[in-house]
Amino acid sequence: MNFRKTDDISESFQENSLFRIWPTLITALVLGAANLAAQNPMAVNQGTLTGGYIPVVVNDPVAGDPYAMVAVRRQLPWLGGTVGGSQQTVLAGPTNNSGLLGGPGILNGPGLLGGPGLNRGGQSVFAQPYWIGNGQLFPKVHNTFDQRLYLNADWLLWDTKGMDTPELATSSTAGTPRETAAVRGEAGSSTLFGGRELNGDSVSGLRVGGGMWITPQQNFAIEAEYFRLAEQDDRFTGNSDGSFIIGRPFFDIVAGQETAQLVSYPGLVSGSMNIETSTKFRSFLINGRASLCPQGCNQCGYRDHVDWIIGYRRMKLDDTIQIDENLNSLLTNAPGTIAVTDRFDTENEFNGLQLGVVHRANFQRAWLESTLRVALGQNQQTVRINGTNTITEAGLTDTLQGGLLAQRTNIGKHSQDEFTMIPEVGFRLGLRLTKALSASVGYSVIYFPNVVRAGDQIDTDLNPNLVPPEVVPFSGALRPRFTFNESDYWAHGLSVGGELTF
């Protein structure tokens, strides 16, 4: 029975037409595959699925080309691209039962490699095709980043340009005659305050900023920054019962010589003198950032980020000098008190367009950021001068306009606009402590030209006939006078801080 069944099956297959042409079909398939492999220079070797990825080996006809090998190593680290021997091995993306995710993989002709790739964390990134021609890979992949927001804060330690001031308080040795007491240039005279740069020491400050990348590829962003230096000040306080000589020097244009108003002199006057100065500097900006290499060009390098910046900048520099005197007459035939105040305020308020470029080079755990910014716009200069004399005599008090160096000839508010260009250069070196947190140190310098400083607005040439109460009829030149005296300001120094991305 068994032999009989076998014979029946053999006879049925011989009667089937497919059995008769089977050897012919096998021969045709083998010859066709051999012919296809000979015509296509890119032989595909698909191995066993490992971790869901198909290793694709592409023969490289110019494997000795160093540019091609560097291009693969630089541009495909997230795709797992390597170059070895005469072949380039690329992990061609995740697979399922139907082949590559995002559409079937195609390896033919010029060698179009499709489907999504992977970033370093194993997450899928949307990728444009890679064209493999003559063994070189030309990148079209747009990497994406998990972090879209960034915040930074820095403690600043900067040096600044102080304001020049004339001599505001002087003294003389005991026994100096009244006519030359506290007079500049006379024997035995000395400067107590002024005659040098004020508010120019090192100062601390704070800078905070942040931004948001609008696109996952970090091609466009909006950012803002604010920094402020601590208020700088210089002070002087002097008082005497008359035994120590204190004076305020000026040039008498009527007599044509140096002289001084005495605050303290033996047998004549006793009193006190207080001088306070301050300087404030701060800035605010808001920028748009656009990547210079949105396609990830080879010139910038995979690890570098180069961005244009354009936006708005506001900067303010303010100075104040205030001089207060309280005088008590020591003359028995002319008792009384006089309170004198001179105040000089300056403001520089800049508003303008800001342009620049930011380059960040990324290394293994470190990064180096270089910034060049130039702001173009109007600096509104404002000078305010005020002075008063409050005289108390015989129980009566009268307050008059005008102090000593602030008189009706220069008192008031004076404003003008000046076109200004403000450059800034900065560097920051950072070290990644975690994926999201970096520590940084840096250096910055800002140059603010065409500014008005309080010390430059003080005119020490004085017509004494103007000092309240004013001599009537008045005679002589109208001094002190006001003119816009400009100078330059700069600030530079170190920063220590951190950056947080998320």
HUWOZI-V758702 format. One record per pair of residues at least 4 apart in sequence whose C-alpha atoms are under 7 Angstrom apart, sorted by the first residue. I is the first residue (numbers start at 1). J is the second residue. D is the distance in whole Angstrom. If there is no record, write none. Layout:
I_J_D ; I_J_D
This chain:
1_5_6 ; 2_6_7 ; 3_7_6 ; 4_8_6 ; 5_9_6 ; 6_10_6 ; 7_11_6 ; 8_12_6 ; 9_13_6 ; 10_14_6 ; 11_15_6 ; 12_16_7 ; 13_19_6 ; 14_19_7 ; 16_20_7 ; 17_21_7 ; 18_22_6 ; 21_25_7 ; 22_26_6 ; 23_27_6 ; 24_28_6 ; 25_29_6 ; 26_30_6 ; 27_31_6 ; 28_32_6 ; 29_33_6 ; 30_34_6 ; 31_35_6 ; 32_36_6 ; 33_37_6 ; 34_38_6 ; 35_39_6 ; 36_40_6 ; 37_43_7 ; 40_109_7 ; 42_58_6 ; 42_59_6 ; 43_58_6 ; 43_59_7 ; 44_56_6 ; 44_57_6 ; 44_58_7 ; 45_56_6 ; 45_57_6 ; 46_54_7 ; 46_55_6 ; 46_56_6 ; 47_54_7 ; 47_55_6 ; 49_53_6 ; 49_54_6 ; 52_94_5 ; 52_95_6 ; 53_91_6 ; 53_92_7 ; 53_93_6 ; 53_94_5 ; 53_95_6 ; 54_91_6 ; 54_92_6 ; 55_89_7 ; 55_90_6 ; 55_91_5 ; 55_92_7 ; 56_89_6 ; 56_90_6 ; 56_91_6 ; 56_92_7 ; 57_87_6 ; 57_88_6 ; 57_89_5 ; 57_90_7 ; 58_87_6 ; 58_88_5 ; 58_89_6 ; 59_86_6 ; 59_87_5 ; 59_88_7 ; 60_86_6 ; 60_87_5 ; 60_88_7 ; 60_135_5 ; 61_134_7 ; 61_135_6 ; 62_134_7 ; 62_135_6 ; 63_86_5 ; 63_87_7 ; 63_135_7 ; 65_69_7 ; 66_70_6 ; 67_71_6 ; 68_72_6 ; 68_135_7 ; 68_136_4 ; 68_137_6 ; 69_73_6 ; 69_83_6 ; 70_74_6 ; 71_75_6 ; 71_137_6 ; 72_76_6 ; 72_81_6 ; 72_82_7 ; 72_137_6 ; 73_77_6 ; 73_81_6 ; 73_82_6 ; 74_302_7 ; 75_139_6 ; 75_302_6 ; 76_80_6 ; 76_81_5 ; 77_81_6 ; 78_118_5 ; 78_119_4 ; 78_120_5 ; 79_90_7 ; 79_91_6 ; 79_117_6 ; 79_118_5 ; 79_119_7 ; 80_90_6 ; 80_91_6 ; 81_89_6 ; 81_90_5 ; 81_91_7 ; 82_88_6 ; 82_89_6 ; 82_90_7 ; 83_87_6 ; 83_88_5 ; 83_89_6 ; 84_88_6 ; 93_100_6 ; 93_115_6 ; 93_116_6 ; 93_117_5 ; 94_100_6 ; 94_101_6 ; 95_99_5 ; 95_100_4 ; 95_101_6 ; 96_100_7 ; 96_101_7 ; 99_104_6 ; 99_105_7 ; 100_104_5 ; 100_105_6 ; 100_115_6 ; 101_115_6 ; 101_116_7 ; 102_115_5 ; 102_116_7 ; 103_115_6 ; 105_113_6 ; 105_114_5 ; 105_115_7 ; 106_112_6 ; 106_113_6 ; 106_114_6 ; 107_111_5 ; 107_112_6 ; 107_113_6 ; 108_112_7 ; 110_131_7 ; 110_132_6 ; 110_133_6 ; 111_131_6 ; 111_132_5 ; 112_129_7 ; 112_130_6 ; 112_131_5 ; 112_132_7 ; 113_129_6 ; 113_130_6 ; 113_131_7 ; 114_129_5 ; 116_124_6 ; 116_125_6 ; 116_126_5 ; 116_127_5 ; 117_124_6 ; 117_125_6 ; 117_126_7 ; 117_127_6 ; 118_122_5 ; 118_123_5 ; 118_124_5 ; 118_125_6 ; 119_123_5 ; 119_124_6 ; 119_125_6 ; 125_143_7 ; 125_144_7 ; 127_141_5 ; 127_142_6 ; 128_140_5 ; 128_141_5 ; 129_140_7 ; 130_137_7 ; 130_138_7 ; 130_139_6 ; 130_140_6 ; 131_137_6 ; 131_138_7 ; 132_136_6 ; 132_137_5 ; 140_295_7 ; 142_217_7 ; 142_295_7 ; 142_296_7 ; 143_217_6 ; 144_216_5 ; 144_217_5 ; 145_216_6 ; 145_217_6 ; 147_501_6 ; 147_502_5 ; 148_212_6 ; 148_213_5 ; 148_502_6 ; 149_211_6 ; 149_212_5 ; 149_213_6 ; 149_501_6 ; 149_502_5 ; 150_210_5 ; 150_211_6 ; 150_212_6 ; 150_500_6 ; 150_501_4 ; 150_502_7 ; 151_209_6 ; 151_210_4 ; 151_211_7 ; 151_499_6 ; 151_500_5 ; 151_501_6 ; 152_208_6 ; 152_209_5 ; 152_210_6 ; 152_498_6 ; 152_499_4 ; 152_500_6 ; 153_207_6 ; 153_208_4 ; 153_209_6 ; 153_497_6 ; 153_498_6 ; 153_499_7 ; 154_206_6 ; 154_207_5 ; 154_208_6 ; 154_495_6 ; 154_496_5 ; 154_497_4 ; 154_498_7 ; 155_205_6 ; 155_206_5 ; 155_207_7 ; 155_495_6 ; 155_496_5 ; 155_497_6 ; 156_204_5 ; 156_205_5 ; 156_206_6 ; 156_494_6 ; 156_495_5 ; 156_496_7 ; 157_202_7 ; 157_203_6 ; 157_204_4 ; 157_205_6 ; 157_493_6 ; 157_494_5 ; 157_495_6 ; 158_202_6 ; 158_203_5 ; 158_204_6 ; 158_491_6 ; 158_492_5 ; 158_493_4 ; 158_494_6 ; 159_201_6 ; 159_202_4 ; 159_203_6 ; 159_491_6 ; 159_492_6 ; 159_493_6 ; 160_200_5 ; 160_201_7 ; 160_202_7 ; 160_490_6 ; 160_491_4 ; 160_492_7 ; 161_200_5 ; 161_489_6 ; 161_490_5 ; 161_491_7 ; 162_197_5 ; 162_198_5 ; 162_199_5 ; 162_200_4 ; 163_197_5 ; 163_198_5 ; 163_199_7 ; 163_453_6 ; 163_455_6 ; 164_196_6 ; 164_197_4 ; 164_198_6 ; 164_455_6 ; 164_456_6 ; 165_194_6 ; 165_195_5 ; 165_196_6 ; 165_197_6 ; 165_455_4 ; 165_456_6 ; 166_194_6 ; 166_195_4 ; 167_191_7 ; 167_193_6 ; 167_194_4 ; 167_195_4 ; 168_193_6 ; 168_194_5 ; 168_248_6 ; 168_249_7 ; 169_191_6 ; 169_192_5 ; 169_193_5 ; 169_194_7 ; 169_247_6 ; 169_248_5 ; 169_249_7 ; 170_182_5 ; 170_189_7 ; 170_190_6 ; 170_191_4 ; 170_192_5 ; 170_246_6 ; 170_247_5 ; 170_248_6 ; 170_249_7 ; 171_182_4 ; 171_189_6 ; 171_190_5 ; 171_191_6 ; 171_192_7 ; 171_245_5 ; 171_246_5 ; 171_247_6 ; 172_176_6 ; 172_181_6 ; 172_182_5 ; 172_188_5 ; 172_189_4 ; 172_190_6 ; 172_245_6 ; 173_188_5 ; 173_189_7 ; 176_180_7 ; 176_181_6 ; 177_181_6 ; 180_186_7 ; 182_189_6 ; 182_246_6 ; 182_247_5 ; 182_249_7 ; 182_260_6 ; 183_189_6 ; 183_249_6 ; 183_258_6 ; 183_259_5 ; 183_260_6 ; 184_189_6 ; 184_249_7 ; 184_258_7 ; 185_189_7 ; 193_236_7 ; 198_234_7 ; 199_232_6 ; 199_233_6 ; 199_234_6 ; 199_278_7 ; 199_279_7 ; 203_229_7 ; 203_230_6 ; 204_229_6 ; 204_230_6 ; 205_228_6 ; 205_229_4 ; 205_230_5 ; 206_227_6 ; 206_228_6 ; 206_229_7 ; 207_226_6 ; 207_227_4 ; 207_228_7 ; 208_225_6 ; 208_226_6 ; 208_227_6 ; 209_224_6 ; 209_225_4 ; 209_226_6 ; 210_223_6 ; 210_224_6 ; 210_225_7 ; 211_221_7 ; 211_222_5 ; 211_223_4 ; 211_224_6 ; 212_221_5 ; 212_222_6 ; 212_223_6 ; 213_218_5 ; 213_220_6 ; 213_221_4 ; 213_222_7 ; 214_218_7 ; 214_220_6 ; 214_221_5 ; 215_219_6 ; 215_220_6 ; 219_290_6 ; 219_291_5 ; 219_294_6 ; 220_289_5 ; 220_290_5 ; 220_291_6 ; 221_288_6 ; 221_289_5 ; 221_290_7 ; 222_287_6 ; 222_288_5 ; 222_289_6 ; 223_286_6 ; 223_287_5 ; 223_288_6 ; 224_285_6 ; 224_286_4 ; 224_287_6 ; 225_284_6 ; 225_285_5 ; 225_286_7 ; 226_283_6 ; 226_284_4 ; 226_285_7 ; 227_282_6 ; 227_283_6 ; 227_284_7 ; 228_281_6 ; 228_282_4 ; 228_283_7 ; 229_280_7 ; 229_281_6 ; 229_282_6 ; 231_278_7 ; 231_279_6 ; 231_280_5 ; 232_278_5 ; 232_279_5 ; 232_280_7 ; 233_277_5 ; 233_278_4 ; 233_279_6 ; 234_276_6 ; 234_277_5 ; 234_278_7 ; 235_275_6 ; 235_276_5 ; 235_277_6 ; 236_274_6 ; 236_275_5 ; 236_276_7 ; 237_273_6 ; 237_274_4 ; 237_275_6 ; 238_272_6 ; 238_273_5 ; 238_274_7 ; 239_271_6 ; 239_272_4 ; 239_273_6 ; 240_244_6 ; 240_264_6 ; 240_270_6 ; 240_271_6 ; 240_272_6 ; 241_264_7 ; 241_270_5 ; 241_271_7 ; 242_264_5 ; 242_265_5 ; 242_266_4 ; 242_267_7 ; 242_269_6 ; 242_270_4 ; 243_265_6 ; 243_266_5 ; 244_264_6 ; 244_265_6 ; 245_264_5 ; 245_265_5 ; 246_262_6 ; 246_263_5 ; 246_264_5 ; 246_265_7 ; 247_260_6 ; 247_261_5 ; 247_262_4 ; 247_263_5 ; 247_264_7 ; 248_260_5 ; 248_261_5 ; 248_262_6 ; 249_259_6 ; 249_260_4 ; 249_261_6 ; 250_258_6 ; 250_259_6 ; 250_260_6 ; 250_460_5 ; 250_461_6 ; 250_462_7 ; 251_257_6 ; 251_258_4 ; 251_259_6 ; 251_460_6 ; 251_461_5 ; 251_462_6 ; 252_256_6 ; 252_257_5 ; 252_258_6 ; 252_259_6 ; 252_461_6 ; 252_462_5 ; 252_463_6 ; 252_464_7 ; 253_257_7 ; 253_461_6 ; 253_462_6 ; 253_463_6 ; 254_463_6 ; 254_476_7 ; 263_269_7 ; 263_270_6 ; 263_271_6 ; 263_272_7 ; 263_327_6 ; 264_269_5 ; 264_270_4 ; 264_271_6 ; 265_269_5 ; 265_270_6 ; 267_330_6 ; 268_329_6 ; 268_330_5 ; 268_331_6 ; 269_327_7 ; 269_328_6 ; 269_329_5 ; 269_330_5 ; 270_327_6 ; 270_328_5 ; 270_329_7 ; 270_330_7 ; 271_326_5 ; 271_327_4 ; 271_328_6 ; 272_325_6 ; 272_326_5 ; 272_327_7 ; 273_324_6 ; 273_325_5 ; 273_326_7 ; 274_323_6 ; 274_324_5 ; 274_325_7 ; 275_322_6 ; 275_323_5 ; 275_324_6 ; 276_321_6 ; 276_322_5 ; 276_323_7 ; 277_320_5 ; 277_321_4 ; 277_322_6 ; 278_319_6 ; 278_320_5 ; 278_321_7 ; 279_318_6 ; 279_319_5 ; 279_320_7 ; 280_317_6 ; 280_318_5 ; 280_319_7 ; 281_316_6 ; 281_317_5 ; 281_318_7 ; 282_315_6 ; 282_316_6 ; 282_317_7 ; 283_314_6 ; 283_315_4 ; 283_316_6 ; 284_313_6 ; 284_314_5 ; 284_315_6 ; 285_312_6 ; 285_313_4 ; 285_314_6 ; 286_311_6 ; 286_312_6 ; 286_313_7 ; 287_309_6 ; 287_310_5 ; 287_311_4 ; 287_312_6 ; 288_309_6 ; 288_310_5 ; 288_311_6 ; 289_307_6 ; 289_308_6 ; 289_309_5 ; 289_310_7 ; 290_307_5 ; 290_308_5 ; 290_309_7 ; 291_306_6 ; 291_307_4 ; 291_308_6 ; 292_306_5 ; 292_307_5 ; 292_308_6 ; 293_297_6 ; 293_300_7 ; 293_306_7 ; 296_302_6 ; 297_301_7 ; 300_304_6 ; 303_361_6 ; 303_362_5 ; 304_360_6 ; 304_361_5 ; 304_362_6 ; 305_359_6 ; 305_360_5 ; 305_361_7 ; 306_358_6 ; 306_359_4 ; 306_360_6 ; 307_357_6 ; 307_358_5 ; 307_359_6 ; 308_356_6 ; 308_357_5 ; 308_358_7 ; 309_355_6 ; 309_356_5 ; 309_357_6 ; 310_354_6 ; 310_355_5 ; 310_356_7 ; 311_353_6 ; 311_354_5 ; 311_355_7 ; 312_352_6 ; 312_353_5 ; 312_354_5 ; 313_351_6 ; 313_352_6 ; 313_353_6 ; 313_354_6 ; 313_375_7 ; 314_350_5 ; 314_351_5 ; 314_352_7 ; 315_349_6 ; 315_350_5 ; 315_351_7 ; 316_348_5 ; 316_349_5 ; 316_350_6 ; 317_347_6 ; 317_348_5 ; 317_349_7 ; 318_346_6 ; 318_347_5 ; 318_348_6 ; 319_345_6 ; 319_346_5 ; 319_347_7 ; 319_453_6 ; 319_454_6 ; 320_344_6 ; 320_345_5 ; 320_346_7 ; 320_454_6 ; 321_343_6 ; 321_344_5 ; 321_345_7 ; 321_454_6 ; 322_342_6 ; 322_343_4 ; 322_344_6 ; 323_341_6 ; 323_342_5 ; 323_343_6 ; 324_340_6 ; 324_341_5 ; 324_342_7 ; 325_339_6 ; 325_340_5 ; 325_341_7 ; 326_338_6 ; 326_339_5 ; 326_340_7 ; 327_337_5 ; 327_338_5 ; 327_339_6 ; 328_336_6 ; 328_337_5 ; 328_338_7 ; 329_334_7 ; 329_335_5 ; 329_336_6 ; 329_337_6 ; 330_335_7 ; 331_335_6 ; 335_393_7 ; 336_392_6 ; 336_393_5 ; 337_391_6 ; 337_392_5 ; 337_393_7 ; 338_389_7 ; 338_390_6 ; 338_391_5 ; 338_392_6 ; 339_389_6 ; 339_390_5 ; 339_391_7 ; 340_388_6 ; 340_389_5 ; 340_390_7 ; 340_403_5 ; 341_387_5 ; 341_388_5 ; 341_389_7 ; 341_403_5 ; 342_386_6 ; 342_387_4 ; 342_388_7 ; 342_403_5 ; 342_404_7 ; 342_405_7 ; 342_406_6 ; 343_385_6 ; 343_386_5 ; 343_387_6 ; 344_384_6 ; 344_385_5 ; 344_386_7 ; 344_454_6 ; 345_383_6 ; 345_384_5 ; 345_385_6 ; 345_454_6 ; 346_382_6 ; 346_383_5 ; 346_384_6 ; 346_452_6 ; 346_453_6 ; 346_454_5 ; 347_381_6 ; 347_382_5 ; 347_383_7 ; 348_379_6 ; 348_380_6 ; 348_381_5 ; 348_382_7 ; 348_451_6 ; 348_452_7 ; 349_379_5 ; 349_380_5 ; 349_381_7 ; 350_377_7 ; 350_378_6 ; 350_379_4 ; 350_380_6 ; 351_377_6 ; 351_378_6 ; 351_379_7 ; 352_375_6 ; 352_376_5 ; 352_377_4 ; 352_378_6 ; 353_375_5 ; 353_376_5 ; 353_377_6 ; 354_373_7 ; 354_374_6 ; 354_375_4 ; 354_376_6 ; 355_373_6 ; 355_374_5 ; 355_375_6 ; 356_372_5 ; 356_373_4 ; 356_374_6 ; 357_371_6 ; 357_372_6 ; 357_373_7 ; 358_370_6 ; 358_371_5 ; 358_372_7 ; 359_369_6 ; 359_370_5 ; 359_371_7 ; 360_367_7 ; 360_368_6 ; 360_369_4 ; 360_370_6 ; 361_367_6 ; 361_368_5 ; 361_369_6 ; 362_366_6 ; 362_367_4 ; 362_368_7 ; 363_367_6 ; 365_431_6 ; 365_432_5 ; 366_430_5 ; 366_431_4 ; 366_432_6 ; 367_429_6 ; 367_430_5 ; 367_431_7 ; 368_428_6 ; 368_429_5 ; 368_430_6 ; 369_427_6 ; 369_428_5 ; 369_429_6 ; 370_426_6 ; 370_427_5 ; 370_428_7 ; 371_425_6 ; 371_426_5 ; 371_427_6 ; 372_424_6 ; 372_425_5 ; 372_426_7 ; 373_423_6 ; 373_424_5 ; 373_425_6 ; 374_421_7 ; 374_422_6 ; 374_423_4 ; 374_424_6 ; 375_421_6 ; 375_422_5 ; 375_423_6 ; 376_420_6 ; 376_421_5 ; 376_422_7 ; 377_419_6 ; 377_420_6 ; 377_421_7 ; 378_417_6 ; 378_418_6 ; 378_419_5 ; 378_420_6 ; 379_417_6 ; 379_418_5 ; 379_419_6 ; 379_420_6 ; 380_416_6 ; 380_417_4 ; 380_418_6 ; 381_415_5 ; 381_416_5 ; 381_417_6 ; 381_452_7 ; 382_414_6 ; 382_415_4 ; 382_416_7 ; 383_413_6 ; 383_414_5 ; 383_415_6 ; 384_412_6 ; 384_413_4 ; 384_414_6 ; 385_406_7 ; 385_410_7 ; 385_411_5 ; 385_412_5 ; 385_413_7 ; 386_406_6 ; 386_411_5 ; 386_412_6 ; 387_401_6 ; 387_402_4 ; 387_403_4 ; 387_406_5 ; 387_407_7 ; 388_399_7 ; 388_400_6 ; 388_401_5 ; 388_402_4 ; 388_403_5 ; 389_399_6 ; 389_400_5 ; 389_401_6 ; 389_402_6 ; 389_403_5 ; 389_468_7 ; 390_397_7 ; 390_398_6 ; 390_399_4 ; 390_400_6 ; 391_397_5 ; 391_398_5 ; 391_399_6 ; 392_396_5 ; 392_397_4 ; 392_398_7 ; 393_397_7 ; 400_468_7 ; 402_406_6 ; 402_407_4 ; 402_408_6 ; 402_467_7 ; 402_468_6 ; 403_407_6 ; 403_467_7 ; 404_467_6 ; 405_459_7 ; 405_460_6 ; 405_480_7 ; 406_410_6 ; 406_411_6 ; 407_411_6 ; 407_466_7 ; 407_480_7 ; 409_478_6 ; 409_479_6 ; 409_480_6 ; 409_481_6 ; 410_480_6 ; 410_481_5 ; 410_482_5 ; 420_449_7 ; 420_450_7 ; 422_447_6 ; 422_448_5 ; 423_446_6 ; 423_447_6 ; 424_445_6 ; 424_446_5 ; 424_447_7 ; 425_444_6 ; 425_445_6 ; 425_446_7 ; 426_443_6 ; 426_444_4 ; 426_445_6 ; 427_442_5 ; 427_443_5 ; 427_444_6 ; 428_440_6 ; 428_441_6 ; 428_442_4 ; 428_443_7 ; 429_440_5 ; 429_441_5 ; 429_442_6 ; 430_438_6 ; 430_439_5 ; 430_440_4 ; 430_441_7 ; 431_438_5 ; 431_439_5 ; 431_440_6 ; 432_437_6 ; 432_438_4 ; 432_439_7 ; 433_437_6 ; 433_438_5 ; 433_439_7 ; 434_438_7 ; 436_500_6 ; 436_501_5 ; 436_502_6 ; 437_499_6 ; 437_500_5 ; 437_501_7 ; 438_498_5 ; 438_499_5 ; 438_500_7 ; 439_497_6 ; 439_498_4 ; 439_499_6 ; 440_496_6 ; 440_497_5 ; 440_498_5 ; 441_495_6 ; 441_496_5 ; 441_497_6 ; 442_494_6 ; 442_495_5 ; 442_496_7 ; 443_493_6 ; 443_494_5 ; 443_495_6 ; 444_492_5 ; 444_493_6 ; 444_494_7 ; 445_491_6 ; 445_492_4 ; 445_493_7 ; 446_490_6 ; 446_491_5 ; 446_492_6 ; 447_489_6 ; 447_490_4 ; 447_491_7 ; 448_488_6 ; 448_489_5 ; 448_490_6 ; 449_487_7 ; 449_488_4 ; 449_489_6 ; 450_486_6 ; 450_487_6 ; 450_488_6 ; 451_486_5 ; 451_487_5 ; 451_488_6 ; 451_489_7 ; 452_485_6 ; 452_486_5 ; 452_487_6 ; 453_457_7 ; 456_485_6 ; 457_485_6 ; 459_480_5 ; 459_481_7 ; 460_480_7 ; 461_479_6 ; 461_480_6 ; 462_479_5 ; 462_480_5 ; 463_476_7 ; 463_477_7 ; 463_478_7 ; 463_479_5 ; 465_470_6 ; 465_471_5 ; 465_474_7 ; 466_470_5 ; 466_471_7
